Amino acid sequence: MRIYVFAEHFPNTYKPYYDAQLADWIDEGHELRVFAFGKFDRTRNATVDELALDRKTTYCPSTLRSLPSSAPGLLAELASRPGTIGRAIHATWHGDLPAKLRLLDAARSVRLPDESPDLCLIHNLVTAQSFGFLERVYPSARVALYFHGGEIPEGGTIVPGLARRAFERAHIVFTNTGYSSAEASARGCPPGKIVICPVGFRVGEYRPAVRKRYREDGLLRLLTVGRLGVEKGLGHALDAARALLDRGVKNFRLRMIGDGPQRAALEARVLREGLGRHVRLVGELPHHALHAEYRAADALLLPSIATPRWEENQGCVMQEAMLMKLAVVSTRTGGVQESLAPELRRFSVEPEDGAAIAKRIEELLALDEEELRRLGAGAREFAAARYDVRALNRRLVDEVLSRRRGPASAPDAVPA
């Protein structure tokens, strides 16, 4: 099967499930190409190099400003593949889009291969609104959209009309949870198109100790993993650390893995409040290096909060932590509870409540070794059964193949 995958950024340190999905499809013998606007790979996952995923990636112009730098490559492609001229015209011929968007559509279409794929899989709405011409360029392909949830606080807002049109263009819309399914419907996706199919992991790569040891040296080792953005609620993790120390509870350590716009503020607070002995901001790590962090930890904190445009959905770091037999302290937000092992839900709290997080940490400190081991084993069993990328990729492909070919929607118009 020939599969073209479209993503805003690839490689992307913060979306390792892209690597897992692509690696499995390569293992299954599918022909694969990736199209993106840029990359986040300062800390590159080893899988990208092992499978040469970057060499399977083509970068398209993201804005009119980026067109001049793309012009030499675009002109070379037009000269070497004259057929791309017709494709560019066809990509922009229909609809009533503004001239600048039609120009971008034409430039992006030139970067696409001549061979039609069986499947175009588009990750998220931001990408989908930028490749709205795919069904015209590849009329025999099935177009699938994967909706991962809302927009991060620092990003732009996708207006309702554009979101609705992105959903309408797809033959099928995948999403992670019941929560995000409802969000997709609320943003204009026809309910009959939606299939809940979480993103997955290469389960065999997660190798915790057969008999994992917890609280070595009497310390409870906690992790946060992910983007250091306001939506992750990490200030409330520091509230919890402060509350524990104020109560004389000192036998814990918190490592915060990641980078982002909140890093400077979090570091300043750790310094200001004298938390440095118990809390460390580690910075960004390549995904393969996280396995050692998970192996050494006892529990993951996921203190995410809701923002006007985003709410935690699958909470992928939770599944990774569970695969490594960690307990999880999380907030009851978005799709988190659906994605968490039932035995760990007792450690969930309402968002923005550092005192409640501190209380759950104390409950973990009070558990004996065997209870922690039982929780960890159950968590791994839950995650391995539900989030194996091999089964999820097969289901995704089967669902796509069951859908009809042909146009998914009417020609473009400027959305209201």
N, C-alpha and C positions, 0 to 999 in steps of 0.2 A: 504494500500500500504506500502511496506517495502522500506524505503529510507535510504541509507548510504551517509553521507555528509563528504567530505574530505576538510580540510583547513590546511594552514600552521600553524596557531596558533588559538587555541580555549581553553577557552574564550579569547576574544580580545577586550579590551577597545575601540580601535579605529575603530572597525567594528561592531557597534551595530545592523546593519541590519542582521548579522548572527543570533542574538538572536531573532529578530522579525520574520525572516523566520522560524526558528526552532519552536518557540512558536506557530505560526499559524498552522504548520503542526501537532503539538501535539494536538492542539485544534480540528483539523479536524479528529483526530483519526488515523493518520498514525503511523506506527512503525518506530522508528527513532534511528539511531546510528551515532556518529560523530567520525572521525579519524583525528588526528593532530600530529604534531611533537613537539609542545610546547604550551605555553600559555602566554598571557599578561593580567594578572588579578590583578595587585596591587590595582586597583580601580575597583572592581567587580560590574557588573550590577546586580541589584536585581533579574532580570528575570532568571539569571543563577541559583540562589539558589531556587527561587520559583518553578521552574520546574525541579530542579535537573539535569540540562543539563550537569554539569561536570561528573555526574555518568553515563551518556550516552556516555562519551567520552573515547576513547582508544588512547594511545600515542604510536607512532611508532618511531623506530630509524631514525634519520635524516641524520646521517653521519656515516662513519666507526668508528670515534672516540666514538660515542655514543653506539656502539654495545656492548662493554664489560659491561656497566651498564645495558643494556637490556637483557644480556645473561640469567640470572637466570629465568626471566619471560618467555623468549622464550623457554627455555628448559622445564619449567614446562608445558607450553602449548603443546609442542611436546609430552610430556609424557602422558598428560591427553587426548589429542585429536590426536591420531596417524594419522588420515586423513590429518592433516596439513602437514605432510611430503610430501605426494603426491602433495598437492597443491603448496608447496614451489618449488618442482621440476618442476611442470607444469608452474609456474610463470616465471621461468628462462630458460625453455627448448629451446624456440624459439629465433631466432635473433642472433646478433653478437655483443652483448654488452660486454664491458670490464668486467673482473672477479669481480672487486670490486662492480660494479653496479649490477651485477647478485646476488652477496651475499646480498646486501642491499634489492633487490627485494624479495629474499627468506625470509629474516628476517621480512620484512614488511608484506608479505603475511601470515606469521604465526599468526600475530596479528588480522587477519580478521576472522569474524564468518564463520561457516560452511554454514549457511543458505544463499542462494542467494537472493540479493535484487531485487526489481523491477527497482529501479533507483539508480545509482551511480552519485551523483552531486559533481563535483570537482570545488572548488573555486580557480581560477587563475592558470597561467602557471607554477609557481614555484612548486605548489602542483601536477599539472598534470604530469610534467615530472618525478615525484617521484613515481607515481602510474600508470605507463604505462602498467602494466600487468593486469589491472582489467578485460579487455574484455576476457582474457584467463582464469582467475580464475572464473569469473561469466559470462559464454558465453550467458546465457539467459537474462542478465540484459541490460537495456539501459544505456549508459554512456553519461552524459552531462557535458560539461565544461562551467563554467561561467568565462568569460574574463572581468576583471575589469579595464584593462589598463596596462600601462607599469610598469617597475620596479623603486622603489624608489632609490635616488642617492646613498645611502649607501649599497644597496644590490648588489648581483652579477647580471651579464648580462646573459640572456638566449640566447645562440647562435641561429642563424636563423634555423639551421637544427633541433634542439631540439624543438623550438617553432612550427615549421611546423609539426613535428611528433605528438606533443601534440594535435594540432588541428585535425590532420588526425584520431587519435584514437577515438575521440568523435563522437557519432552519431549526436549530435546537439550541437551548441555553442551559448550560451546566452551572451548578452552584454548590457550595459546600454544605450548607445546613438548612434546616427548616426556617431559621431566622432570616438568612440571606435570600431564600426563596420568596418569602413574604416581602422583603425589601425590593426584590426585582419586580414583583407584581405591582407593588405600589409605585414603582418608577416607570410603569408602562409596558412591562413584558407580558405578552399573552400567557396566561397560566398553563395552557396546554403545551407550550414549548419547553417548560422548565423540568429539568431532571436533577435531583439531588445526588451528587457524586463527589465526595470529598477528594482533595488532592492527597497523594500518597507518598510513601517513603520506601526506600530499598531496605526492607526490614532486616535482611541478612547483614547489613553493614553496622547495625546497632548491636554491640556485643557486650552487655553487662556481665559482671562476674556471676557465675552460676549461683554462688552463695554470697551475695553482696553484703558488705559490712557497712553499717550505718553509725553515724556519730563517733567516728574514730577520734581518739584523744579527748572524748567527751564533748566535742564541738558539733553543733548542727550546722552543716555547710549548705548555704542557700545560694541560688543563682537567679538572676534575671537575664534573659537573652532576647535581643531584638533592637530595633531602632529606638534611639533615645529621643522620642517625640512626646509631646504633651499628652497625646492619646493613650500612651502606655502607662500613665499614672505612676511613674516611678518616684515622684515626690512622696507618694503615700507609702511606698516601700521604705523611704527614709523616715517618714513619720513613725512607722512601725519600729524601725531600729532605735529611734530616739525614745519611744515609749518603753521598749524592753530595757534599755540601759537605765532609764529613770527608775525602773522598778528593781534594779539590781540584777537583771538577767544579762549575763555577759558571755555565756557559752554558745555563741553563734558567730558565724562569719557570712557576709554577703558579698558576692562577686557580681558585678553588673557588666555584662558583655554587650558591646555594641557601640555605635556612634550615632550622632544626630544633633538636631538643633538645641536640645536641652542639656547637652553634655556639660557645657561651661557652667550653667546654673547649678547642676547637680554636684559638680566638683567643688564649686564655691561653697555650697551648703555643707558638704562633708567636712571641708576644712573649717568653716565657721563654727560648726557645732561639735567639733572634736570627735567625729565619727570614724576617723581614718584607721583606727586599730581594728574596727569591726566591719567596715565597708570599703570596698575598693572598686573603682571604675577601671576596668581592664582595657577597654577600647574594643575596636573591631577585630574579629578573628575570622580566618577562613573557615568554611563550614566543617571541613574534615577535622580541624583542630578542636571543634566543640565537643567531639566525642570524649576527649580526655577530661574536659570540664564536667560533662554530665557524669562520667564515671566516678569522678572524685566527689560529686555533690550528693546531698541527701534529699533535697527538695527544690522545686522550682517555684518562684513567685511570678504570678501574672496579674498585676494590679491594674489592668486596663480600665479606662473610663470611657464614657460615651462623649463624643463631640457632635456638633450640629450636623456634620457630614460623614461621620465614620463611627463604627462600633466594632469591637473585636468579633471576628466571625468564627473560623475554625480554631484559631489559636494554635498554629502548627507547632510552635515550640513545646506546647503541652504534650503532643503526641511523641515528639522526639524524647522528651524527658521521661514519659511513661515507658517508652521502648527501652530506656536505660534504667528502669525500675525506680524512678524517683517519685516521691509524693509531690503533690501540686497544691499550692495555696493560690486560689484564683478569685476573681470577682464575678458576680452574677450579671454578666453583661453580654448582649448579642447572642451569638451561637455557642458560647463557651460551655455551658452546661450540657449541651447536646454532644459535645466533643470530648467530654471528660469521663473517665471511668466512674461508675456509680459509687464505688467505695471511697472515692476521693471528694465527692460533692459535699461531704460534711465539713470540709475545710474551705469551702467557698464563703465569701462575704459580699456585702453590698459595696458598690463602687465608692471610692473617695473616703474610705474609713480605715485610716492607719491603725487606730486602736484595735479594730476587729482583726486586722492582719496580724498584729502583735499577739493577740489572744490565740489565733490559730497556730502561730509559731510555737507558743508555749505548750499548746496541746501536742504538737509533734515532739517537743522536748520531753514531754511526760510519757510518751509511748515507750514500751520496751522494744528491744531489738527484734524479737520475733514478730511483733505486731507491725513494725515498719517493714520487715521482710515480706510479710503477708500482703501488705498494701502494695509494695513494689511489684510483687509477682502478679497480682491481680491487674495492676495498671498495665504491665507489659502485655499480658494476655489480651486485654481489651484493645490496646492499640494495634497489636500484631494482627488481630482478627479483622479489624475494620479499616486499616489504613495501609495495607500492602499495595504498593503501586502496581504490581503485576495484575492483580485482580481488578483494580480500579481502572487502569488503562484499557484492559480488555472490555470492561463494561462500557467505558466511554465509546470505544470504537464500535461495539455492537449496537449501542443506542444510535450512533450516527448512521450506521448502515441501514438501520430500520426506518430511517426517515427518507422521504421522497427527494429526488433530485429536482432541479429546476428553480425558478425564481422564488425567493422567500417573501418578497414584498414588492410593492409598486415602485416606480422610479422615484428618485429623490425630489424633494421640495425643501425649501427653507423651513426648518421646524419652527413652530410657534413657541 
